Structures are given as C-alpha cells and as structure tokens.
Amino acid sequence: MSQSSLDRRALLAGLAASAAWTAPAAAEDQAISFVALGDWGRRGKRSQRQVARAMGAAAQDLASRFVLAAGDNFYPAGVASVDDPHWRESFEAVYDAPALQTPWYAALGNHDYRGAAQAQIDYSAQSARWRMPSRYFKIGGETLGSDLVDLFVIDTAPLVDGGNYDEMLQQMARGHRERHDGAEQIAWLERTLATSTAPWKIVMGHHPVYSGGHGDSPELVETVAPLLEAHGVQAYINGHDHSLQHIRRGRVDYICTGSGADAGDKVEAVAGTRFCLSRPGFAAFRLEGEALDLAFRDLDGQVVYKVRLLRDRRGKA
C-alpha cells in the first residue's frame, strides 16, 4: 500500500475519532487547563520531539482541554497545500500523545505567510483536531468547555509586516504575497471584545506586543494594546521570539511561548519583565474563577517558572 493511501486511512480514522469527541463537561467551578506553544513546525527535529513529549505528559497530568498554537506552525515557508507532507512530518506524527488529541486553535505567523496561508485554514475541514476557521476568529466558552473564558485569535502578520521589506521579499520570492485590510481586523477585534461577557478574555497572536527578544511591535503597541486594556483582556499569548517570556504592562500579562522547537534567540529583561529564558519549551495553564496559573516548562518537562495571575488587576501595574 502506498504512503499516500496510508496517510489517507489515518486521516479518515482521525476524522471518525473527531466526530465522537466532545468537550469534557467542565467541573462545577468551570476550571480548565490547556497548553500553548509557538514556532514549532520543524519536521520532527530532535528538540521539537522533545518538547512534544514533555507537552504530552504535562497535558495528561493537567487534563488539558485544548492546545494553543501561536503561529510559525511550519518552517521555513509554511505549507504548499492541505496535502503537503509537512502536515504529517511536523504535526500529525510528532504530537501523537493521547492527551494532545484535542482541538488545536492555531494562529498564522510570518513564516506561514511564505507558503499558502489559506491551506492552513482549509486543513480544518480535514483534520481531527486542527482549528483555524479563518485568519482571525473568536472561540467562545461554550466551545472551550467553560463559561469562564473567551479566546480571540488574531492575525498579526498583516498588521506588523506591511512595511517589512525583507518579509515582503520572502513572500514574493515564493509567490505568496498577500494584502489584507488591517483596519478591518482591528475593528473586528474591538467590536468582538466589546460584546464579550466572559470573566476571562485571552487574545493570541503570533507577534509580540512587548518583547525582550525581537523587540516591541510598534504597530501592535499602537493598535492592539489599547484594546486589550480597554476591554479587560487579562492575557496576550504570542510566539515569534524563540524564548519564554512573561511581561506585565498595565493590567495585561504578555506571555511569549515561542520556543516550541528551537531557542537561541537573544532575550533580555525589558520594562515589565517578570521572567525570560531562551530555552525550548512550552506554556501550561490552569484557569479558574479568580486566577490563571501559568507554568513554563522546558524540553525536559521541568518547570522553569510559575506564577498565579489574578483576574482583578485594577490599580496594579
């Protein structure tokens, strides 16, 4: 039997399993756990598999409900189509732990835009767990399995890279230069945040707002950060920097988990930094009514940082 036939059989089996999957009933207090990583799709290289194993074990221990994938899902240039072998080599065959067979809510990164970004959206219709219904989207608590939280996934590449000449050349060289209306997305984010009544609001995008690695993203500081503050968002999760960072600015916690396969990028403390480390790893969360527990774990599964973030942060900087 050919490899393509085997892959198709595995896909059909996964779809059947997905049809039977439902979000576990939340506990009475609606507490939920989940894990997050960014910058991970390296065709199963050793450090990626090490992080994947550690994340699978943590997800099992925490009874994780879902995974957040913060962009740059496939290196070096995204995927060519829904049939690209990258899907199997970087995703399906690497994150095979039972506890990771849950929904993966994914954002697009700049490397993903060097390939066919639409293919990552389209793969949602074929995958047992991949969830990217559009370039930016909201997932409500009824889907996540808890009334405590709404998740907002944004598409930061068009907001940040519009004036990035190198990034434009990278996309044009591969025939994937795309133009999108950033103002339309920001209007959507403001409108959707304003109508959310969830006690917790979490926003995820690929690029950092504030960063001790690549540096701040001025476009996001100008357009996104004020919306996070104005609408009571407690946490912004990102990748792009290949490191683990926790930065507090105003009432928002900025959490970078961009070392899902590689580290080595220089990272240093900036204003508001509570923790930073250049080491492959991921983030694990447990959310309850009044607190969000964050733990960074490295590729060996060791907790390198943990903190409890409180929901009510009025007057706290």
Backbone bond lengths (Angstrom), bond angles and torsions (degrees), N, CA, C in turn:
res aa  C-N    CA-C-N  psi(-1)  N-CA   C-N-CA  omega(-1)  CA-C   N-CA-C  phi
1 M - - - 1.467 - - 1.524 108.89 -
2 S 1.335 119.46 139.35 1.453 122.80 -176.56 1.519 110.53 -73.70
3 Q 1.370 114.26 161.46 1.461 118.90 178.30 1.514 110.67 -62.58
4 S 1.352 117.60 -37.72 1.461 119.80 -179.62 1.517 111.30 -64.15
5 S 1.343 116.75 -35.92 1.462 119.51 177.92 1.519 111.01 -67.88
6 L 1.351 115.36 -39.63 1.456 118.99 177.60 1.514 111.04 -64.04
7 D 1.350 116.28 -42.08 1.455 119.69 179.16 1.514 110.82 -63.56
8 R 1.351 116.72 -40.08 1.458 120.06 -179.71 1.521 110.71 -65.79
9 R 1.341 116.44 -39.65 1.469 119.52 179.01 1.528 110.27 -64.22
10 A 1.345 116.60 -41.00 1.461 120.09 178.99 1.525 110.72 -64.86
11 L 1.339 116.21 -39.00 1.459 120.11 179.24 1.513 111.19 -63.38
12 L 1.334 117.02 -44.24 1.465 120.72 -179.82 1.524 110.80 -63.64
13 A 1.329 116.05 -38.46 1.461 119.45 177.96 1.527 110.29 -64.74
14 G 1.325 115.69 -38.83 1.455 119.64 178.64 1.511 112.30 -66.04
15 L 1.332 116.17 -39.79 1.456 119.84 178.17 1.517 111.14 -63.75
16 A 1.316 116.46 -37.73 1.465 119.90 178.13 1.523 110.10 -64.50
17 A 1.339 115.76 -41.49 1.458 118.92 178.23 1.520 111.11 -65.49
18 S 1.339 115.85 -37.42 1.455 119.67 179.97 1.519 111.37 -64.32
19 A 1.320 116.61 -37.56 1.465 119.78 -179.23 1.512 110.77 -62.72
20 A 1.337 116.62 -29.77 1.452 120.46 -178.67 1.522 112.27 -87.72
21 W 1.362 117.68 -11.65 1.449 120.99 -175.42 1.511 110.44 -80.16
22 T 1.300 117.51 133.84 1.458 123.05 171.71 1.506 107.91 -133.33
23 A 1.311 116.22 150.77 1.458 119.57 179.50 1.518 109.65 -60.85
24 P 1.323 118.04 132.03 1.456 119.94 179.37 1.521 110.41 -59.22
25 A 1.326 115.76 146.23 1.453 119.34 178.10 1.519 109.05 -63.25
26 A 1.315 116.04 129.76 1.455 119.69 -178.74 1.523 109.71 -69.07
27 A 1.317 114.95 150.23 1.450 119.42 175.27 1.521 108.92 -63.90
28 E 1.330 115.27 168.74 1.450 119.47 -174.84 1.524 111.61 -56.62
29 D 1.341 116.46 -35.22 1.463 119.40 179.88 1.532 112.29 -86.58
30 Q 1.340 117.57 1.64 1.467 123.45 175.37 1.527 113.31 69.19
31 A 1.324 119.20 11.45 1.460 121.26 179.75 1.522 110.18 -62.71
32 I 1.337 116.75 140.84 1.461 121.77 178.21 1.525 109.54 -139.61
33 S 1.330 115.24 157.18 1.459 121.98 175.66 1.525 109.39 -123.57
34 F 1.336 116.05 152.81 1.462 121.30 176.80 1.514 109.07 -158.23
35 V 1.330 116.49 166.84 1.464 121.90 179.24 1.524 108.96 -125.50
36 A 1.334 115.93 159.62 1.468 120.28 -175.86 1.521 110.13 -146.72
37 L 1.327 115.18 145.06 1.473 121.49 175.07 1.523 108.84 -152.69
38 G 1.311 115.34 160.87 1.457 121.17 175.91 1.507 110.65 -139.61
39 D 1.331 116.76 162.75 1.465 122.67 171.64 1.528 110.24 57.03
40 W 1.331 115.62 62.48 1.462 119.12 -166.09 1.522 115.81 -123.17
41 G 1.317 120.77 -22.08 1.463 121.43 -168.21 1.514 114.45 -78.22
42 R 1.327 117.55 86.73 1.474 122.34 -174.16 1.528 112.24 -118.65
43 R 1.310 117.69 31.47 1.472 123.18 177.52 1.529 112.20 55.45
44 G 1.328 115.92 35.72 1.454 120.21 173.19 1.508 115.30 76.41
45 K 1.329 118.86 24.51 1.458 119.88 177.75 1.524 109.37 -59.98
46 R 1.319 115.97 162.79 1.462 120.80 -168.95 1.531 112.72 -54.82
47 S 1.342 117.35 -49.04 1.459 119.09 -176.37 1.521 111.78 -66.46
48 Q 1.340 117.21 -32.39 1.462 119.38 175.94 1.522 110.86 -64.20
49 R 1.333 116.38 -43.97 1.469 119.74 179.98 1.530 111.20 -66.90
50 Q 1.327 117.26 -35.16 1.460 119.43 177.96 1.529 110.84 -63.75
51 V 1.331 115.98 -45.39 1.464 119.49 177.63 1.524 109.94 -63.07
52 A 1.332 116.96 -41.32 1.461 120.71 -179.44 1.529 111.40 -60.65
53 R 1.332 116.84 -43.00 1.468 119.76 178.98 1.528 111.19 -64.31
54 A 1.331 115.88 -44.38 1.460 119.49 179.62 1.526 110.84 -64.39
55 M 1.314 116.56 -38.91 1.459 119.85 179.93 1.527 111.21 -68.64
56 G 1.322 116.77 -37.39 1.455 120.46 177.49 1.517 111.41 -62.72
57 A 1.331 116.71 -41.71 1.465 120.80 179.13 1.526 110.88 -66.57
58 A 1.342 116.74 -42.02 1.461 120.04 179.09 1.525 110.73 -65.82
59 A 1.327 116.53 -41.18 1.461 120.17 179.03 1.520 111.15 -61.59
60 Q 1.331 116.12 -36.60 1.462 120.28 177.30 1.529 110.58 -65.64
61 D 1.317 116.95 -46.71 1.460 121.34 -178.40 1.526 111.76 -63.47
62 L 1.332 115.93 -37.09 1.461 121.06 -175.80 1.523 113.38 -87.22
63 A 1.349 117.00 -9.40 1.472 120.92 -170.58 1.525 109.85 56.40
64 S 1.337 115.59 49.86 1.458 122.64 -177.41 1.522 111.35 -58.31
65 R 1.340 116.03 136.49 1.471 121.32 -179.44 1.528 112.82 -87.14
66 F 1.344 116.62 -30.25 1.465 119.79 -175.57 1.515 109.38 -161.42
67 V 1.334 115.39 171.72 1.461 123.59 177.80 1.519 108.57 -119.67
68 L 1.325 116.83 138.74 1.458 122.31 171.57 1.520 108.57 -105.07
69 A 1.332 117.36 125.31 1.465 123.26 179.36 1.522 107.95 -112.54
70 A 1.342 116.44 112.72 1.461 121.78 -167.40 1.524 114.04 -92.39
71 G 1.326 117.41 33.01 1.452 120.30 171.39 1.514 114.97 90.43
72 D 1.351 115.46 172.34 1.461 123.56 -164.65 1.517 107.48 50.57
73 N 1.323 113.07 57.46 1.457 121.90 -175.10 1.522 111.85 -77.15
74 F 1.344 116.74 -23.96 1.472 120.42 -177.53 1.524 109.50 -141.94
75 Y 1.330 115.37 118.04 1.474 122.16 179.10 1.530 109.95 -100.20
76 P 1.352 116.39 150.89 1.457 127.02 -1.22 1.516 113.70 -91.78
77 A 1.349 116.65 -7.85 1.461 119.22 -170.96 1.523 112.06 -145.21
78 G 1.327 116.21 52.17 1.447 120.34 174.09 1.516 113.45 61.20
79 V 1.333 115.73 -154.03 1.462 122.45 176.07 1.516 109.37 -117.48
80 A 1.343 115.52 155.89 1.463 120.41 179.74 1.526 111.86 -86.57
81 S 1.342 116.16 -28.32 1.466 120.72 -175.74 1.523 108.53 -167.33
82 V 1.320 116.48 178.90 1.473 120.29 176.45 1.529 110.73 -71.28
83 D 1.324 118.10 -14.34 1.463 122.23 179.36 1.523 113.24 -99.85
84 D 1.324 117.13 4.66 1.461 121.34 -179.64 1.535 109.37 -59.43
85 P 1.348 118.90 132.52 1.472 121.29 176.65 1.530 113.76 -57.59
86 H 1.326 116.42 -19.61 1.459 121.38 177.45 1.541 111.19 -53.31
87 W 1.328 117.39 -36.21 1.464 120.35 -179.49 1.528 111.20 -58.40
88 R 1.331 115.56 -45.25 1.462 119.95 -179.53 1.524 111.10 -74.01
89 E 1.337 116.18 -45.41 1.454 120.88 -173.01 1.529 113.22 -71.26
90 S 1.336 116.82 -32.73 1.467 120.16 -175.05 1.519 113.85 -105.03
91 F 1.333 117.72 -18.65 1.465 120.46 -174.22 1.516 112.15 -123.96
92 E 1.322 117.30 -69.67 1.462 120.35 -170.89 1.530 112.81 -60.53
93 A 1.323 117.20 -42.03 1.465 120.72 -174.87 1.527 113.43 -87.17
94 V 1.324 117.23 -7.05 1.466 120.73 -178.04 1.529 110.64 -101.61
95 Y 1.320 116.75 -46.52 1.467 120.66 -177.68 1.528 108.54 -96.12
96 D 1.333 114.06 65.25 1.460 120.50 -172.74 1.522 112.99 -102.12
97 A 1.319 118.41 4.26 1.462 121.10 177.49 1.525 109.72 -63.12
98 P 1.331 118.17 141.39 1.471 120.40 -179.56 1.524 113.36 -53.33
99 A 1.330 117.95 -37.57 1.462 121.09 -176.08 1.524 112.86 -74.36
100 L 1.342 116.99 -8.84 1.469 120.51 177.27 1.524 112.42 -101.84
101 Q 1.328 117.20 8.59 1.466 121.06 176.78 1.529 109.28 -88.42
102 T 1.292 115.03 47.42 1.457 124.26 179.89 1.520 107.81 -118.25
103 P 1.319 119.27 172.10 1.468 119.16 178.85 1.525 112.60 -59.28
104 W 1.339 115.28 136.94 1.463 122.75 173.32 1.530 106.99 -109.33
105 Y 1.326 117.04 110.86 1.464 121.71 176.54 1.522 107.42 -92.18
106 A 1.332 116.34 117.49 1.461 120.73 -166.82 1.527 112.36 -120.60
107 A 1.340 115.08 142.67 1.461 123.47 172.58 1.527 108.99 -105.44
108 L 1.308 116.04 159.15 1.461 122.12 174.72 1.522 110.15 -89.36
109 G 1.347 116.19 143.72 1.457 121.79 174.86 1.513 111.01 -116.13
110 N 1.319 117.44 176.59 1.455 120.22 -177.74 1.524 111.87 -64.56
111 H 1.346 118.34 -36.32 1.463 119.40 177.03 1.528 111.15 -66.85
112 D 1.317 117.72 -31.66 1.467 120.65 177.66 1.522 111.32 -65.46
113 Y 1.329 116.42 -31.84 1.467 120.56 179.29 1.530 112.28 -74.70
114 R 1.319 118.11 -11.51 1.468 120.01 174.41 1.528 110.99 -78.20
115 G 1.328 116.93 -11.10 1.457 123.17 173.09 1.518 109.36 -112.11
116 A 1.309 116.22 -156.02 1.464 122.08 -179.66 1.524 108.62 -89.07
117 A 1.333 116.76 94.19 1.465 120.45 -177.92 1.522 111.24 -58.83
118 Q 1.321 116.82 -36.22 1.464 119.89 -178.52 1.521 111.82 -61.90
119 A 1.326 117.36 -28.80 1.462 120.25 180.00 1.527 111.25 -63.52
120 Q 1.335 117.44 -31.93 1.453 119.46 178.09 1.528 111.10 -70.99
121 I 1.313 116.61 -32.35 1.466 120.36 173.88 1.528 109.71 -69.17
122 D 1.318 116.44 -45.13 1.464 121.26 -177.24 1.524 112.81 -65.80
123 Y 1.340 116.51 -28.53 1.468 119.42 -178.38 1.531 111.55 -64.81
124 S 1.316 116.48 -20.42 1.468 120.32 177.87 1.520 111.71 -58.52
125 A 1.325 116.93 -30.91 1.465 120.72 -178.59 1.519 112.38 -77.71
126 Q 1.339 117.39 -13.30 1.454 121.26 -176.68 1.522 113.58 -110.79
127 S 1.327 116.26 -16.32 1.460 120.31 -170.20 1.518 112.42 -96.48
128 A 1.326 114.48 149.16 1.454 120.41 175.80 1.521 112.10 -74.09
129 R 1.335 117.64 -17.23 1.468 118.34 -174.64 1.515 115.59 -143.16
130 W 1.334 119.35 -15.71 1.460 121.63 -177.55 1.524 109.89 -71.81
131 R 1.346 116.92 127.74 1.463 121.77 -177.29 1.526 109.90 -127.89
132 M 1.316 116.69 99.72 1.456 122.75 172.33 1.527 106.75 -142.50
133 P 1.334 117.16 82.15 1.461 119.59 -175.10 1.523 114.27 -68.98
134 S 1.321 117.34 -22.33 1.461 122.18 178.95 1.525 107.95 -164.48
135 R 1.323 117.29 -178.70 1.461 119.58 -177.21 1.527 111.59 -66.50
136 Y 1.297 117.61 -32.31 1.464 121.59 173.39 1.515 107.88 -142.24
137 F 1.351 116.36 145.61 1.456 119.18 -170.60 1.518 110.80 -164.18
138 K 1.311 114.76 163.12 1.467 122.43 174.62 1.516 108.53 -114.03
139 I 1.338 116.31 139.90 1.458 122.64 171.07 1.524 107.07 -118.74
140 G 1.321 116.54 118.54 1.455 121.14 -176.89 1.505 113.17 -82.18
141 G 1.331 114.85 165.02 1.445 120.65 -178.29 1.509 114.03 -60.03
142 E 1.329 117.35 -30.33 1.458 119.46 179.67 1.518 111.63 -63.29
143 T 1.328 117.19 -29.46 1.460 121.90 176.79 1.527 111.15 -84.35
144 L 1.309 116.61 -37.95 1.465 120.86 -178.97 1.519 112.05 -72.51
145 G 1.318 117.14 -21.23 1.458 120.34 177.97 1.506 114.63 100.17
146 S 1.348 117.58 14.39 1.457 121.34 177.91 1.513 109.32 -155.88
147 D 1.319 116.45 135.01 1.461 120.94 177.20 1.520 112.52 -74.98
148 L 1.321 116.60 -1.73 1.457 120.13 -176.31 1.524 113.52 -75.77
149 V 1.336 118.75 -22.76 1.463 119.20 -165.26 1.526 112.24 -141.41
150 D 1.329 114.95 142.96 1.460 123.16 165.60 1.528 107.58 -116.34
151 L 1.336 115.97 141.32 1.460 122.59 179.39 1.520 109.34 -112.42
152 F 1.338 116.03 132.31 1.460 122.45 179.28 1.531 107.49 -121.14
153 V 1.318 116.92 119.17 1.466 122.06 179.92 1.517 108.02 -106.16
154 I 1.331 116.75 123.55 1.459 119.79 -178.74 1.527 110.40 -113.89
155 D 1.321 115.08 163.05 1.466 123.26 -176.50 1.518 107.63 -109.64
156 T 1.338 116.57 93.95 1.457 119.64 -170.37 1.517 114.45 -81.17
157 A 1.325 118.20 -22.19 1.473 119.15 -175.04 1.529 112.70 -56.91
158 P 1.343 120.09 -47.55 1.463 118.72 178.45 1.530 113.15 -65.08
159 L 1.330 117.27 -24.62 1.457 120.45 179.53 1.520 111.64 -78.14
160 V 1.336 116.47 -33.81 1.464 121.82 -172.79 1.520 112.58 -98.51
161 D 1.338 116.71 -38.63 1.466 120.60 -168.49 1.522 114.77 -92.65
162 G 1.330 117.21 3.38 1.464 119.02 -178.77 1.517 113.06 -57.50
163 G 1.331 116.79 -34.64 1.460 120.48 179.78 1.515 113.31 -106.02
164 N 1.326 116.73 12.55 1.468 121.41 -178.54 1.525 108.54 -90.18
165 Y 1.323 116.04 101.99 1.462 120.55 -173.50 1.518 111.74 -62.62
166 D 1.340 117.36 -42.22 1.462 120.60 -179.42 1.525 110.61 -62.22
167 E 1.319 116.62 -43.42 1.462 119.47 -179.63 1.523 110.87 -65.70
168 M 1.315 117.22 -39.90 1.465 120.02 177.13 1.525 110.93 -60.30
169 L 1.342 116.74 -42.35 1.463 120.20 178.42 1.525 111.24 -63.32
170 Q 1.322 117.13 -41.52 1.467 121.19 178.94 1.525 110.88 -59.37
171 Q 1.329 116.54 -42.57 1.464 120.23 179.91 1.530 111.35 -71.31
172 M 1.310 116.83 -43.90 1.465 120.69 -178.17 1.525 110.76 -64.03
173 A 1.337 117.52 -38.53 1.462 121.36 -179.01 1.518 111.50 -61.87
174 R 1.322 116.72 -25.50 1.459 121.08 -179.00 1.525 112.31 -104.79
175 G 1.325 116.70 5.59 1.463 120.75 176.17 1.510 114.20 73.45
176 H 1.340 117.01 27.57 1.464 119.75 -176.46 1.524 112.42 -126.38
177 R 1.305 118.00 31.21 1.463 120.27 178.70 1.528 109.46 -71.08
178 E 1.341 116.12 122.10 1.459 121.03 -179.53 1.524 110.00 -123.06
179 R 1.328 115.38 149.33 1.465 121.10 176.46 1.525 108.06 -121.57
180 H 1.323 115.84 133.58 1.449 120.60 -179.93 1.522 109.31 -135.20
181 D 1.322 115.63 154.10 1.455 122.38 -178.67 1.526 109.42 -83.94
182 G 1.327 116.10 101.15 1.453 119.71 -179.33 1.516 112.59 -64.90
183 A 1.330 116.93 -36.40 1.467 120.45 -179.24 1.518 110.71 -62.33
184 E 1.319 117.10 -36.10 1.460 121.00 179.03 1.526 110.87 -64.38
185 Q 1.328 116.45 -41.49 1.460 119.62 179.13 1.536 111.28 -66.39
186 I 1.325 117.35 -43.05 1.457 120.62 179.62 1.524 110.47 -63.13
187 A 1.324 117.34 -39.15 1.471 120.83 177.47 1.524 109.90 -63.49
188 W 1.339 116.48 -40.58 1.473 120.54 176.96 1.517 110.40 -61.50
189 L 1.341 117.13 -45.62 1.456 120.50 -178.23 1.524 110.66 -61.76
190 E 1.316 117.13 -45.56 1.461 120.11 -179.66 1.531 110.94 -62.44
191 R 1.305 116.11 -44.42 1.469 120.77 -179.21 1.529 111.64 -64.93
192 T 1.322 116.59 -42.21 1.459 120.44 -175.45 1.522 111.48 -74.64
193 L 1.317 117.40 -38.32 1.459 119.84 175.21 1.527 110.63 -63.21
194 A 1.327 116.09 -39.67 1.468 120.56 -176.67 1.522 112.06 -64.09
195 T 1.324 117.82 -29.12 1.468 120.68 -176.98 1.525 112.78 -93.91
196 S 1.338 117.49 -4.14 1.461 120.34 179.37 1.528 110.20 -76.83
197 T 1.327 115.94 132.85 1.467 120.91 176.74 1.531 111.62 -110.76
198 A 1.334 117.63 8.35 1.457 121.11 -179.07 1.532 110.06 -66.90
199 P 1.340 118.18 141.69 1.470 120.30 177.34 1.532 112.79 -60.39
200 W 1.334 116.21 -35.09 1.463 121.61 178.74 1.523 109.58 -114.45
201 K 1.323 115.99 135.63 1.462 122.49 175.05 1.525 107.33 -125.90
202 I 1.328 115.21 124.14 1.461 121.53 179.30 1.519 108.20 -120.53
203 V 1.324 116.37 129.38 1.466 122.22 177.34 1.525 107.92 -112.44
204 M 1.329 116.45 135.85 1.465 121.13 176.32 1.521 109.80 -124.76
205 G 1.324 115.68 134.27 1.458 122.29 172.85 1.516 108.08 -146.56
206 H 1.306 117.48 166.58 1.465 119.04 -176.68 1.527 112.54 -74.82
207 H 1.317 117.21 -49.25 1.459 120.20 -174.06 1.525 110.99 -81.15
208 P 1.335 116.87 147.92 1.467 119.84 176.04 1.521 110.90 -73.34
209 V 1.310 116.04 151.19 1.460 120.57 166.73 1.523 107.71 -81.19
210 Y 1.333 115.43 -56.71 1.463 121.96 175.16 1.523 108.13 -115.50
211 S 1.327 116.92 144.61 1.464 118.67 -169.41 1.516 111.79 -154.90
212 G 1.343 114.77 140.50 1.456 121.13 170.63 1.510 112.20 -100.25
213 G 1.340 116.60 11.24 1.455 121.63 179.63 1.520 111.53 -112.94
214 H 1.344 116.77 -93.06 1.462 120.41 177.40 1.529 112.05 -65.13
215 G 1.313 116.38 -19.33 1.464 120.83 -175.96 1.516 110.66 103.82
216 D 1.330 115.63 165.86 1.461 120.89 -179.94 1.528 110.44 -60.10
217 S 1.324 115.26 155.46 1.467 121.68 173.55 1.525 106.99 -102.78
218 P 1.334 118.61 99.42 1.469 120.45 -173.90 1.525 113.20 -55.52
219 E 1.341 116.10 -35.51 1.464 119.03 -178.98 1.525 111.12 -64.95
220 L 1.329 116.86 -37.39 1.458 120.52 179.52 1.526 111.29 -77.69
221 V 1.328 116.81 -34.12 1.460 120.22 174.93 1.521 109.45 -59.27
222 E 1.334 116.34 -38.51 1.461 121.05 -177.09 1.521 113.04 -78.20
223 T 1.342 117.06 -40.10 1.466 119.03 -170.02 1.526 114.77 -104.77
224 V 1.334 116.85 -33.45 1.466 119.99 -174.01 1.522 112.12 -96.79
225 A 1.333 117.78 -47.08 1.464 120.48 -176.24 1.529 113.03 -53.35
226 P 1.342 119.89 -44.18 1.473 118.64 179.38 1.526 112.84 -61.92
227 L 1.324 117.86 -32.75 1.465 120.47 178.63 1.520 110.97 -70.61
228 L 1.330 117.29 -37.51 1.455 120.39 177.86 1.530 109.99 -61.23
229 E 1.322 116.52 -45.66 1.463 120.70 179.20 1.525 111.72 -65.75
230 A 1.323 115.97 -45.20 1.465 120.32 -173.78 1.516 112.73 -66.29
231 H 1.320 116.97 -30.78 1.467 119.85 -173.48 1.522 113.33 -110.68
232 G 1.324 117.17 18.29 1.454 120.88 170.94 1.505 115.43 69.79
233 V 1.333 117.81 30.59 1.466 120.38 174.39 1.527 108.24 -72.34
234 Q 1.323 115.59 129.96 1.461 118.74 -178.47 1.522 113.34 -90.15
235 A 1.355 117.81 -30.45 1.462 119.36 -174.04 1.521 110.91 -142.50
236 Y 1.330 114.98 137.77 1.464 123.16 172.20 1.525 106.58 -118.08
237 I 1.331 117.01 123.27 1.465 123.07 -177.62 1.525 108.88 -109.72
238 N 1.335 117.10 134.09 1.467 120.36 -177.75 1.515 110.76 -145.39
239 G 1.335 114.88 173.99 1.451 123.81 172.14 1.515 108.64 -123.04
240 H 1.343 116.21 -129.87 1.472 125.93 176.60 1.521 112.17 74.95
241 D 1.324 119.39 -57.14 1.459 120.98 170.79 1.525 107.68 -74.64
242 H 1.327 117.71 128.26 1.459 121.29 -179.37 1.531 109.43 -83.24
243 S 1.321 114.40 68.12 1.461 121.29 -175.56 1.519 108.54 -161.83
244 L 1.322 115.00 176.89 1.455 123.32 175.67 1.528 107.33 -114.11
245 Q 1.328 116.90 124.69 1.458 120.35 -177.03 1.524 110.29 -141.62
246 H 1.324 115.34 144.95 1.460 122.17 169.40 1.519 107.37 -128.75
247 I 1.324 115.58 116.65 1.464 122.44 -179.13 1.526 107.94 -124.04
248 R 1.327 117.15 132.97 1.469 121.79 174.66 1.523 108.59 -109.35
249 R 1.316 116.16 120.17 1.459 122.04 172.76 1.519 107.21 -127.70
250 G 1.312 117.01 125.81 1.446 120.10 -177.24 1.520 109.93 61.39
251 R 1.329 116.53 -127.15 1.467 120.92 179.80 1.520 112.11 -105.87
252 V 1.326 117.21 12.45 1.463 121.25 -176.17 1.525 109.64 -112.06
253 D 1.334 115.59 137.15 1.458 121.25 172.71 1.521 108.66 -97.80
254 Y 1.321 116.55 123.75 1.456 123.58 179.91 1.529 107.55 -102.08
255 I 1.330 116.15 117.87 1.461 122.33 -169.85 1.518 109.25 -120.01
256 C 1.320 116.23 111.33 1.464 121.46 179.37 1.522 109.42 -97.95
257 T 1.325 115.80 125.88 1.463 121.27 177.00 1.529 108.50 -131.97
258 G 1.341 114.61 60.19 1.460 120.88 -171.52 1.514 115.34 -101.22
259 S 1.329 117.12 22.61 1.470 119.12 -178.76 1.522 110.65 -118.27
260 G 1.336 116.27 44.99 1.451 120.85 -177.85 1.513 114.59 -68.32
261 A 1.329 117.56 -16.00 1.461 120.37 177.74 1.518 111.89 -138.94
262 D 1.316 117.48 -29.34 1.456 121.63 -175.41 1.517 110.19 -139.86
263 A 1.306 115.82 154.57 1.459 122.58 169.27 1.520 106.54 -134.36
264 G 1.281 117.26 -162.54 1.455 119.81 179.59 1.502 113.38 111.42
265 D 1.353 117.64 -19.97 1.449 119.33 174.27 1.524 109.56 -62.77
266 K 1.315 117.08 141.15 1.461 120.67 175.72 1.520 109.39 -64.52
267 V 1.319 117.07 134.59 1.460 121.64 176.09 1.514 108.18 -138.28
268 E 1.323 117.28 140.12 1.452 121.91 -178.93 1.516 109.52 -144.65
269 A 1.297 115.78 159.79 1.458 121.27 179.62 1.525 110.26 -68.54
270 V 1.341 115.52 135.67 1.458 122.75 174.28 1.531 106.51 -124.66
271 A 1.307 116.73 -177.66 1.462 119.97 -179.99 1.522 109.88 -55.64
272 G 1.310 116.75 126.44 1.454 121.39 178.07 1.509 115.48 90.19
273 T 1.343 118.43 -4.06 1.466 120.35 -177.15 1.530 110.35 -67.34
274 R 1.341 114.66 127.54 1.462 121.61 173.60 1.534 110.70 -102.43
275 F 1.344 116.13 -25.01 1.462 120.62 -179.67 1.514 108.59 -163.94
276 C 1.348 116.48 143.85 1.463 120.73 170.53 1.525 108.52 -154.43
277 L 1.335 115.29 141.47 1.461 121.20 -178.65 1.526 108.67 -156.68
278 S 1.324 116.08 131.15 1.462 120.93 175.33 1.526 108.32 -93.87
279 R 1.326 115.90 92.45 1.468 121.77 -178.39 1.524 107.78 -158.15
280 P 1.348 118.54 138.48 1.467 119.43 177.86 1.533 110.40 -57.39
281 G 1.317 115.29 139.00 1.455 118.85 -179.53 1.512 111.75 175.15
282 F 1.325 115.01 -163.48 1.468 121.79 -175.29 1.520 108.12 -155.26
283 A 1.329 115.38 175.35 1.459 121.15 178.79 1.515 109.46 -115.84
284 A 1.325 115.70 142.84 1.458 122.32 176.16 1.526 108.15 -123.66
285 F 1.334 116.17 139.32 1.458 121.38 -174.57 1.528 110.67 -130.57
286 R 1.315 115.60 146.72 1.455 122.31 165.45 1.517 107.34 -131.92
287 L 1.321 116.50 121.73 1.456 122.35 -175.82 1.514 109.64 -111.94
288 E 1.334 115.63 131.51 1.458 121.09 174.33 1.518 108.04 -132.48
289 G 1.309 116.77 -170.54 1.459 119.66 -171.29 1.508 115.37 -55.53
290 E 1.333 117.27 -47.49 1.457 120.18 -173.42 1.521 114.06 -115.15
291 A 1.328 118.44 2.23 1.467 119.41 -175.59 1.522 111.50 -149.82
292 L 1.333 114.42 149.81 1.456 122.95 173.17 1.525 107.21 -121.14
293 D 1.320 116.74 115.48 1.457 121.47 177.26 1.526 109.09 -88.87
294 L 1.323 116.37 125.07 1.462 123.72 177.79 1.512 109.51 -113.50
295 A 1.323 116.71 131.68 1.467 121.39 171.92 1.520 108.54 -132.51
296 F 1.321 116.88 128.36 1.454 121.41 168.96 1.530 107.66 -90.39
297 R 1.336 116.18 132.28 1.464 121.14 175.93 1.518 108.64 -122.98
298 D 1.325 116.04 145.20 1.456 119.76 -178.49 1.524 110.85 -90.93
299 L 1.318 116.85 -173.96 1.454 121.47 -175.29 1.521 113.36 -67.57
300 D 1.322 117.39 -12.95 1.463 121.45 174.46 1.523 112.11 -95.87
301 G 1.325 115.89 0.84 1.456 120.12 -179.62 1.518 114.12 85.26
302 Q 1.334 117.39 3.58 1.457 120.84 -179.36 1.530 110.80 -77.65
303 V 1.327 116.33 136.49 1.463 120.75 175.34 1.523 108.55 -74.11
304 V 1.329 116.43 118.41 1.462 120.65 -179.39 1.523 111.72 -103.12
305 Y 1.326 116.51 -11.58 1.472 120.88 179.42 1.513 107.88 -165.85
306 K 1.328 116.43 139.34 1.455 119.93 172.78 1.513 109.36 -147.10
307 V 1.320 115.12 148.58 1.459 120.72 -177.07 1.525 108.10 -156.62
308 R 1.313 116.37 150.45 1.466 122.16 173.49 1.524 108.17 -105.60
309 L 1.324 116.60 124.13 1.457 123.54 -179.17 1.525 108.67 -105.45
310 L 1.324 116.59 124.80 1.456 120.80 -176.60 1.522 111.02 -89.14
311 R 1.325 115.76 147.02 1.468 120.76 -176.89 1.520 111.70 -69.87
312 D 1.313 117.65 -42.53 1.456 121.18 -177.26 1.524 109.25 -88.74
313 R 1.341 117.25 107.15 1.455 120.97 -175.67 1.524 112.08 -120.12
314 R 1.299 116.63 23.59 1.470 118.50 -179.66 1.522 110.24 -59.73
315 G 1.332 114.63 128.75 1.448 120.20 178.88 1.515 114.59 79.64
316 K 1.342 118.09 2.60 1.467 120.13 -178.71 1.517 109.88 -102.42
317 A 1.335 116.52 138.31 1.458 120.83 179.28 1.514 109.56 -119.30
